Amino acid sequence: MNKQFPLQREQPNNPLHGINLKTILIELIAEYGWGKLALKINVNCFKSDPSINSSLTFLRKTPWAKEKVIKLYLDTRDKKK
């Protein structure tokens, strides 16, 4: 357990521990850009006047899209290693 933050448990087997959805989205945009991201994950919030805030709102309300974004993030991160 982390002594500095006693309520925060270490999760060595959780690759998303400590990474929030906004960080994931920002890293994917930096890697692919909005255009390629829209081709990889077919959702309108990446195609039509995309913004981080509107995309976050959509992803938080739409579990299937959020799962696709997280999977792409993990796949992208694994390829970089």
N, C-alpha and C positions, 0 to 999 in steps of 0.2 A: 504494500500500500504506500502511496506517496505521502511522505511526512509533511510536506509543505501544504498539500491539499488533501486532508484526510478523507473527505467524502468522495474524492475522485479515485476510482479503482483503476489499476493498470489493466490493460486488455491487450496483451501481446499478440493474440490471435485474431484481433479485429482490425483489418486494414483501414477502416474508416474512423477509428477512434480518434477524436480530437479534430476531425475535419468536418466542417459544416457544408451545407448544400451550396451556399454562396461561393465558398472557396472552390468547390468542385466545378461549378459553372464557370467561374473566372478562369480557372486553369484550362478547361476545355475550350473556351473562346480563344485564349492565348495560343493554344496548340492548333486549332482547326479554323478559327474564324466562324462567323455566323453562317456563312454560305455552306461550308463543308459540314458544319454541325447539323444544319437543316437537312443535308443529304443523308447523313448517318442516322439521324433521329427525326422522323417525319412528323413534326408538330408545328402548327402555325406560329407559335410564339417565337420560333427560331427563324421563320420565313418572313413574316409580315411585320415590318417596323419593330425589329427585335430590340429588347432592352433587358438588362439584368433584372430589374425589379419586376417587370411583367412576366418574365420567364420564371422567376422564383415563385411568384404568386400562383402561376399555372402548375408548376411542378409540385408545390406543396398540396394542391387540391387534387392532383391526378397521380395516383400511386403507380400506374403502369408506366407513365412517362418518366417519373422520378427513378424507377427501377432501371429503365433503359439508360438514363444519364449516369447513374451510379455504375452500371456495368461497363459503359464506355470509358468512364474515368478509370476504373480498376484495370481494364484491358490496356488502356493507354499507358498507365503508370507501370504496369508489368512489362510492357515492351521497351520502356526506357531503361529498365534495370539491366 
